[in-house]
Amino acid sequence: MANSASGMSVHDECKLRFLDLKAKRNYRFIIFKIEEKIQQVVVEKLGQPEEGYEDFSSSLPDNECRYAVYDFDFITDENCQKSKIFFIAWSPDTSRVRSKMVYASSKDRFKRELDGTQVELQATEPSEMSIDIVKSRAM
């Protein structure tokens, strides 16, 4: 089903891989890309469980928008092991204006397709999604 605001549809693989991340923990992160020619959100990269936050953040392109989910493991002040799934809207200042508009207008609908994300981050540069910001938002 296409998004009425942007005409964007979501490939089934996006939902299937997200369920693998959420339920089975088969992946640490998933990076999604909008294929503008076919007006569809597709999976661009799957991060393996042993990959860390640095692997994830270095996988985002410097000058192109992306959506991503990251399964962040942490230990609470009470010494409990927890995990939160972050939805990240990556929209660098250097990306094309049209691309930023398409990603912005499709974000809410795409995020609804991924039932189970717990924290949303929007970033235009790496410092806005640093590991320290992720930790503070997870707590």
ROBA-811812 format. One line per 2 residues: number of its first residue (from 1); their letters; for each residue x, y, z of N, C-alpha, C. Coordinates in steps of 0.1 Angstrom, whole numbers, plus 2048, in hexadecimal, padded with zeros to 3 digits. Layout:
N
NUM = A = X Y Z X Y Z X Y Z; ...
END
This chain:
139
1 = MA = 808 7F4 800 800 800 800 809 80C 800; 806 815 7F7 80F 821 7F6 80A 82C 800
3 = NS = 814 834 804 812 83F 80D 80B 84A 805; 800 84F 80A 7F8 859 802 800 866 802
5 = AS = 808 869 80C 810 876 80C 81B 875 801; 822 86A 801 82E 86A 7F8 82D 85F 7ED
7 = GM = 822 857 7ED 821 84D 7E3 82B 841 7E5; 831 840 7F1 83B 836 7F4 835 82A 7F9
9 = SV = 83A 81E 7F5 835 811 7FA 841 80B 802; 83E 801 80A 848 7FA 812 849 7EC 80E
11 = HD = 855 7E8 80A 858 7DA 805 856 7D1 811; 850 7C5 80F 84D 7BB 819 85A 7B7 821
13 = EC = 865 7B7 81A 872 7B3 821 875 7BD 82D; 871 7C9 82C 874 7D3 836 86D 7CE 843
15 = KL = 860 7CA 842 859 7C5 84E 85E 7B8 853; 861 7AF 84A 866 7A2 84E 874 7A3 855
17 = RF = 87D 7AB 850 88A 7AC 856 889 7B3 864; 87F 7BD 865 87D 7C4 871 878 7B9 87C
19 = LD = 86F 7B1 878 86A 7A6 881 875 79D 885; 87F 79A 87C 88A 792 880 893 799 88A
21 = LK = 894 7A6 888 89C 7AE 892 895 7AE 8A0; 888 7B1 89F 881 7B3 8AC 87F 7A6 8B3
23 = AK = 87A 79B 8AC 876 78F 8B3 882 785 8B5; 88A 784 8AA 895 77A 8AB 8A3 780 8AD
25 = RN = 8A4 78D 8AD 8B1 794 8AE 8BB 78F 8A5; 8B7 78C 898 8C0 787 88E 8C9 792 889
27 = YR = 8C5 79F 88B 8CD 7AA 886 8CE 7B5 891; 8D9 7BC 891 8DC 7C7 89A 8D5 7D4 895
29 = FI = 8D5 7D6 887 8CF 7E2 881 8CB 7DF 873; 8C2 7E7 86E 8BD 7E6 860 8BD 7F4 85B
31 = IF = 8C3 7F6 84F 8C2 803 848 8B9 802 83C; 8B0 80B 83B 8A6 80B 831 8A8 817 827
33 = KI = 8A5 815 81B 8A7 81F 810 89B 820 808; 897 82C 804 88C 82E 7FB 892 82E 7ED
35 = EE = 88D 824 7E5 890 823 7D7 886 82C 7D0; 88B 838 7CC 882 842 7C7 87C 83E 7B9
37 = KI = 883 836 7B1 87E 832 7A4 872 829 7A5; 872 820 7B0 866 817 7B1 85D 81C 7BD
39 = QQ = 861 827 7C3 858 82D 7CE 856 823 7D9; 861 81D 7DE 85F 812 7E8 86B 813 7F2
41 = VV = 868 810 7FF 872 80F 809 877 800 808; 884 7FF 808 88B 7F2 807 896 7F0 812
43 = VE = 89A 7E4 814 8A5 7E1 81E 8B2 7E4 816; 8BA 7EC 81C 8C7 7EF 816 8D2 7E6 81C
45 = KL = 8D2 7E5 82A 8DD 7DE 831 8D7 7D8 83D; 8DC 7CC 840 8D9 7C5 84D 8E6 7C4 855
47 = GQ = 8E5 7C9 861 8F1 7C8 86A 8F0 7BB 873; 8FB 7B4 873 8FB 7A7 87A 8FB 7AA 889
49 = PE = 8F7 7A0 891 8F5 7A2 8A0 902 7A6 8A7; 90E 7A2 8A2 91A 7A6 8A8 91F 7B4 8A4
51 = EG = 919 7BA 89B 91D 7C8 897 918 7D2 8A1; 920 7DC 8A3 91D 7E6 8AD 918 7F3 8A7
53 = YE = 917 7FD 8B0 911 80A 8AC 91A 811 8A2; 927 810 8A3 930 816 899 92E 810 88B
55 = DF = 92C 803 88B 92A 7FC 87E 91D 802 878; 913 804 880 906 809 87C 908 817 877
57 = SS = 90D 820 87F 90E 82E 87B 917 830 86F; 921 828 86D 92A 82A 861 923 824 855
59 = SL = 918 81D 856 911 817 84B 907 821 844; 905 82C 84C 8FC 837 846 903 83F 83D
61 = PD = 8FE 842 831 905 84B 827 906 859 82C; 911 860 828 914 86D 82C 90A 877 826
63 = NE = 905 875 81A 8FD 87F 814 8F0 87A 80E; 8EB 86F 814 8DE 86A 80F 8D5 866 81B
65 = CR = 8C8 868 81A 8BF 865 825 8BD 856 826; 8BA 851 832 8B6 843 834 8AD 843 841
67 = YA = 8A6 837 842 8A0 834 84E 8A8 828 854; 8A8 827 861 8AF 81B 867 8A8 817 874
69 = VY = 8AA 80B 878 8A7 806 885 8B3 800 88B; 8B5 803 898 8C1 7FE 89F 8BC 7F8 8AC
71 = DF = 8C0 7EB 8AF 8BD 7E4 8BB 8C8 7E7 8C6; 8C5 7F0 8CF 8CF 7F5 8D8 8CE 7ED 8E6
73 = DF = 8D8 7E6 8E9 8D9 7DF 8F6 8E0 7E8 900; 8DB 7E8 90C 8E1 7F0 917 8DE 7EA 925
75 = IT = 8E5 7EF 92F 8E2 7EB 93C 8DD 7F7 944; 8D2 7F5 94B 8CC 800 953 8D4 803 95F
77 = DE = 8D0 80E 966 8D6 811 973 8D4 806 97D; 8C9 7FE 97C 8C6 7F3 985 8CD 7E6 980
79 = NC = 8D6 7E8 977 8DE 7DC 972 8D6 7D2 96B; 8CB 7D6 963 8C3 7CD 95B 8C7 7CF 94D
81 = QK = 8C8 7C3 946 8CB 7C3 938 8BE 7C7 930; 8BF 7D1 928 8B3 7D5 920 8B7 7D8 912
83 = SK = 8AC 7D9 909 8AE 7DC 8FB 8A3 7E5 8F7; 8A6 7EF 8EE 89C 7F8 8E8 89F 7F9 8D9
85 = IF = 894 7F9 8D2 896 7FA 8C3 894 808 8BF; 89E 80E 8B9 89E 81C 8B5 89A 81D 8A6
87 = FI = 891 826 8A3 88E 82A 895 896 837 892; 89E 837 888 8A7 842 885 8A3 847 877
89 = AW = 8A0 854 877 89E 85B 86A 8AA 863 867; 8B2 85E 85E 8BF 865 85A 8BD 86E 84E
91 = SP = 8BF 87A 850 8BD 884 845 8C8 88F 846; 8D4 88B 840 8DF 895 841 8DC 8A1 83A
93 = DT = 8E2 8AC 83F 8E0 8BA 838 8E5 8B9 82A; 8EF 8B1 827 8F4 8B1 819 8EC 8A9 80F
95 = SR = 8E1 8A2 814 8D9 89A 80A 8D0 8A3 802; 8CB 89E 7F7 8C3 8A6 7EE 8B6 8AA 7F5
97 = VR = 8B1 8B6 7F2 8A5 8BB 7F8 899 8B2 7F4; 898 8AD 7E8 88D 8A4 7E4 88E 898 7ED
99 = SK = 899 892 7EE 89B 886 7F6 896 888 805; 89A 894 80B 896 897 818 887 898 819
101 = MV = 881 89E 80F 872 89F 80F 86B 892 80E; 870 889 805 86A 87C 804 86C 874 810
103 = YA = 877 874 817 879 86C 823 871 872 82E; 870 87F 82F 868 885 83A 859 882 838
105 = SS = 854 883 82C 846 880 82A 842 871 82B; 84C 868 82A 849 85A 82B 84B 854 839
107 = KD = 852 85C 841 858 856 84E 84D 851 857; 842 858 859 838 854 863 832 847 85F
109 = RF = 82E 846 852 828 83A 84E 831 82E 84E; 83E 830 84A 847 825 84A 84A 820 859
111 = KR = 84B 82A 862 84D 827 870 842 81E 875; 835 821 871 82A 819 876 82A 80B 871
113 = EL = 831 809 865 832 7FB 860 83B 7F3 869; 844 7FA 870 84E 7F3 878 849 7F3 887
115 = DG = 83F 7EB 88A 839 7EB 897 843 7E6 8A1; 846 7EE 8AB 84F 7EA 8B5 85C 7F2 8B7
117 = TQ = 85D 7FD 8AF 868 806 8B2 864 80E 8BF; 86E 811 8C7 86B 817 8D4 870 825 8D5
119 = VE = 87B 829 8CE 880 836 8CF 883 83B 8C1; 87F 848 8BF 882 84E 8B1 88D 858 8B3
121 = LQ = 896 858 8A9 8A1 862 8A8 8A0 868 89A; 8A2 875 899 8A3 87B 88C 8B1 882 88C
123 = AT = 8B9 87F 882 8C6 885 882 8CA 88A 874; 8D1 896 874 8D6 89C 868 8E5 89B 867
125 = EP = 8EB 897 872 8FA 895 872 8FD 88B 87D; 909 884 87C 90C 879 885 90B 87D 894
127 = SE = 90E 889 898 90E 88D 8A6 900 88C 8AC; 8F6 88E 8A4 8E8 88D 8A9 8E3 87F 8AC
129 = MS = 8EB 875 8A8 8E8 868 8AB 8F4 860 8B1; 8FC 868 8B9 907 862 8BF 903 857 8C9
131 = ID = 90C 84E 8CD 909 843 8D6 904 849 8E4; 90A 855 8E8 906 85B 8F4 8F7 85F 8F3
133 = IV = 8F3 865 8E8 8E5 869 8E6 8DC 85C 8E7; 8E0 852 8E0 8D8 845 8E0 8D7 840 8EE
135 = KS = 8E2 840 8F5 8E1 83B 904 8D8 843 90C; 8D8 850 90A 8D0 859 913 8C1 857 90F
137 = RA = 8BE 855 902 8B0 853 8FE 8AB 845 902; 8B4 83C 903 8B0 82E 907 8AC 82D 915
139 = M = 8B2 835 91E 8AF 833 92C 8A1 838 931
END
